[in-house]
């Protein structure tokens, strides 16, 4: 079965329990004990705002997970727009107006967001950072986020690197303008799936589901805390 085929219910897998830390070694004669300190949580704009997965708190933010400079198609797309500073690039899932899921490559520069079809090597959408007004996330440990663009239409996506994406977008906008977009945390919000189409997204913690206009969906590709494994040019 195609792992990216849209099904009818979304299941958010709970974070597995972590084994207890080993006790610190006893101090030797005349010396201090050796202690294994846990890594410091990655600083981010979402700390304390919602339920966090351990993979999202202790993360190694790389930025470009695609290798944009070495990809002729992506490099050409950015060059045509006069963009050359890549802040983030990775594979994501995007929800269409009809609720279907499409694979996309999300590239964030210091001026815009790019959504590229990885199979056809076509730029599907460019969103200027100046047009982004707000970002929505849920209060649960999931992979979903919405980018609100009042002058166009909004974008609902899913990525295991949601926290990094939100942080990059907010910091990029702050660095080039005098305002900071709001990051709203809610288990229910509306977004414009198209200019004249408004959908309601509702997250439920009880059984790990979320609804889009009362339609329950599931996507197994979003459950893992690891990056998606599909590659460009494959179905």
C-alpha positions as CSV (number, residue, x, y, z in Angstrom):
1,X,0.0,0.0,0.0
2,X,1.2,3.4,-0.9
3,X,2.3,5.0,2.4
4,X,1.3,8.4,1.2
5,X,-2.2,7.6,0.0
6,X,-4.6,9.8,1.9
7,X,-6.7,7.7,4.3
8,X,-9.6,8.6,6.5
9,X,-8.2,9.1,10.0
10,X,-5.0,10.6,11.5
11,X,-3.3,8.8,14.4
12,X,-0.8,10.6,16.5
13,X,1.6,8.1,18.0
14,X,2.5,8.8,21.7
15,X,6.1,9.3,22.5
16,X,7.7,6.1,23.9
17,X,8.8,6.1,27.5
18,X,12.5,6.7,28.0
19,X,14.6,4.4,30.2
20,X,15.8,6.0,33.5
21,X,19.2,7.6,33.4
22,X,22.1,5.6,34.7
23,X,23.3,6.8,38.2
24,X,26.4,9.0,38.2
25,X,29.7,7.3,38.8
26,X,31.0,7.5,42.4
27,X,33.8,10.0,43.0
28,X,37.3,8.6,43.1
29,X,39.8,9.4,45.7
30,X,40.8,13.0,45.6
31,X,38.7,13.7,42.5
32,X,35.2,14.7,41.5
33,X,32.6,12.3,40.2
34,X,32.1,12.1,36.5
35,X,28.5,13.0,35.6
36,X,26.7,12.6,32.3
37,X,24.7,15.8,31.9
38,X,21.7,15.6,29.5
39,X,22.0,17.9,26.5
40,X,20.4,21.3,26.8
41,X,17.0,21.6,25.1
42,X,17.1,23.4,21.8
43,X,16.1,27.0,22.3
44,X,12.9,27.8,20.5
45,X,9.9,30.0,20.4
46,X,7.6,27.1,21.3
47,X,9.2,26.1,24.6
48,X,6.4,25.8,27.3
49,X,3.7,26.7,24.8
50,X,2.4,23.1,24.2
51,X,2.9,19.4,24.8
52,X,6.4,18.7,23.3
53,X,7.8,15.5,21.9
54,X,11.3,14.6,23.2
55,X,12.5,14.5,19.6
56,X,11.4,18.1,19.2
57,X,13.0,19.4,22.4
58,X,16.3,17.7,21.9
59,X,16.9,18.3,18.3
60,X,19.9,19.0,16.1
61,X,18.7,21.8,13.7
62,X,20.6,21.5,10.4
63,X,18.5,23.8,8.2
64,X,19.1,22.5,4.7
65,X,18.2,18.8,4.8
66,X,17.9,18.6,1.0
67,X,21.2,20.0,-0.2
68,X,19.6,22.9,-2.2
69,X,22.9,24.2,-3.7
70,X,23.6,20.7,-5.2
71,X,20.1,20.3,-6.6
72,X,19.9,21.9,-10.1
73,X,16.1,22.3,-10.1
74,X,15.9,24.0,-6.7
75,X,18.9,26.1,-7.4
76,X,17.4,27.3,-10.6
77,X,14.0,28.1,-9.0
78,X,15.7,30.2,-6.3
79,X,18.0,31.9,-8.8
80,X,15.0,33.0,-10.9
81,X,13.5,34.7,-7.9
82,X,16.8,36.3,-6.9
83,X,17.0,34.2,-3.7
84,X,20.2,32.5,-2.7
85,X,20.2,32.3,1.1
86,X,18.6,29.1,2.2
87,X,17.4,29.0,5.8
88,X,15.6,25.7,5.7
89,X,14.8,22.9,3.2
90,X,13.1,19.6,3.8
91,X,10.3,17.3,2.6
92,X,6.8,17.9,4.0
93,X,3.2,16.9,3.4
94,X,0.8,19.5,2.3
95,X,-3.0,19.3,2.5
96,X,-4.9,20.3,-0.7
97,X,-8.2,22.1,-0.8
98,X,-10.0,18.8,-1.1
99,X,-8.2,17.3,1.9
100,X,-5.7,15.2,-0.1
101,X,-2.1,15.0,0.9
102,X,0.7,16.0,-1.5
103,X,4.4,15.5,-1.1
104,X,6.3,18.8,-1.4
105,X,9.7,20.2,-0.8
106,X,9.6,23.3,1.5
107,X,12.4,25.8,1.0
108,X,12.6,28.8,3.3
109,X,14.8,31.7,2.4
110,X,15.2,35.1,4.0
111,X,12.5,36.5,1.6
112,X,10.0,33.7,0.9
113,X,8.7,30.2,1.3
114,X,8.8,27.8,-1.7
115,X,6.7,24.7,-2.2
116,X,8.1,22.5,-4.9
117,X,6.6,19.3,-6.4
118,X,9.5,16.8,-6.0
119,X,8.2,14.5,-8.8
120,X,7.7,17.1,-11.5
121,X,10.4,19.5,-10.3
122,X,7.9,22.4,-10.5
123,X,7.4,25.3,-8.2
124,X,3.8,25.0,-7.0
125,X,3.7,28.1,-4.8
126,X,5.8,31.0,-3.5
127,X,4.8,32.9,-0.4
128,X,6.5,36.1,0.5
129,X,7.5,36.2,4.1
130,X,6.0,39.7,4.3
131,X,2.6,38.1,3.5
132,X,2.6,35.7,6.4
133,X,0.4,37.0,9.2
134,X,0.1,34.1,11.7
135,X,1.1,30.4,12.3
136,X,-1.2,27.9,13.9
137,X,-0.1,24.8,15.9
138,X,-2.0,22.5,18.2
139,X,-1.4,22.0,21.9
140,X,-0.6,18.3,21.3
141,X,2.6,16.5,20.2
142,X,1.9,16.2,16.5
143,X,3.4,17.3,13.2
144,X,0.8,19.7,11.9
145,X,1.0,23.5,11.4
146,X,-0.8,26.1,9.3
147,X,0.6,29.2,7.7
148,X,-1.9,32.0,7.5
149,X,-1.6,34.3,4.5
150,X,-4.6,36.8,4.5
151,X,-3.8,38.3,1.1
152,X,-3.8,34.9,-0.7
153,X,-4.9,31.6,0.9
154,X,-3.5,29.6,3.8
155,X,-1.4,26.4,3.9
156,X,-1.8,23.4,6.2
157,X,1.2,21.1,6.3
158,X,2.8,18.4,8.3
159,X,6.5,17.8,9.1
160,X,8.5,16.0,11.8
161,X,10.6,19.2,11.9
162,X,7.6,21.5,12.7
163,X,9.3,23.3,15.5
164,X,12.3,24.2,13.4
165,X,10.1,25.4,10.6
166,X,8.0,27.7,12.8
167,X,11.1,29.1,14.5
168,X,12.9,29.7,11.1
169,X,9.8,31.5,9.7
170,X,9.4,33.7,12.7
171,X,13.0,34.7,13.0
172,X,13.3,35.3,9.2
173,X,10.3,37.7,9.3
174,X,11.6,39.5,12.4
175,X,15.0,40.0,10.7
176,X,13.6,41.7,7.6
177,X,10.7,43.6,9.1
178,X,9.4,45.4,12.1
179,X,6.8,42.9,13.2
180,X,6.7,39.3,14.6
181,X,4.0,37.0,13.3
182,X,1.8,35.4,16.0
183,X,2.3,31.7,16.8
184,X,-1.1,30.7,18.0
185,X,-1.4,27.4,19.9
186,X,-4.9,25.9,19.7
187,X,-6.6,22.5,19.2
188,X,-9.2,24.1,17.0
189,X,-8.7,26.7,14.3
190,X,-10.0,27.8,10.9
191,X,-7.9,28.3,7.7
192,X,-8.6,29.2,4.1
193,X,-7.9,26.1,2.1
194,X,-8.6,28.3,-0.9
195,X,-9.6,31.9,-1.4
196,X,-13.3,31.1,-0.8
197,X,-13.0,27.9,1.1
198,X,-12.8,27.9,4.9
199,X,-12.0,24.6,6.7
200,X,-12.0,23.9,10.4
201,X,-9.2,21.8,11.9
202,X,-9.9,20.2,15.3
203,X,-7.4,18.1,17.3
204,X,-8.6,15.5,19.9
205,X,-6.2,14.1,22.4
206,X,-8.4,11.2,23.5
207,X,-7.6,8.8,20.6
208,X,-4.9,10.8,18.7
209,X,-7.2,12.0,15.9
210,X,-7.8,15.3,14.2
211,X,-10.7,16.4,12.1
212,X,-10.9,18.6,9.1
213,X,-14.5,19.8,8.8
214,X,-15.6,16.7,10.8
215,X,-13.8,14.3,8.5
216,X,-11.3,12.1,10.4
217,X,-8.1,11.3,8.6
218,X,-5.0,9.2,9.2
219,X,-1.5,9.5,7.8
220,X,1.1,7.0,8.9
221,X,4.0,8.9,7.3
222,X,3.6,11.6,10.0
223,X,4.0,9.2,13.0
224,X,7.7,8.8,13.0
225,X,10.0,11.3,14.8
226,X,12.6,10.6,12.0
227,X,12.6,12.5,8.7
228,X,10.5,11.1,5.8
229,X,12.4,8.5,3.8
230,X,10.9,9.1,0.3
231,X,13.3,10.5,-2.3
232,X,12.7,12.8,-5.2
233,X,11.5,11.2,-8.4
234,X,9.9,8.2,-6.7
235,X,6.3,7.5,-6.2
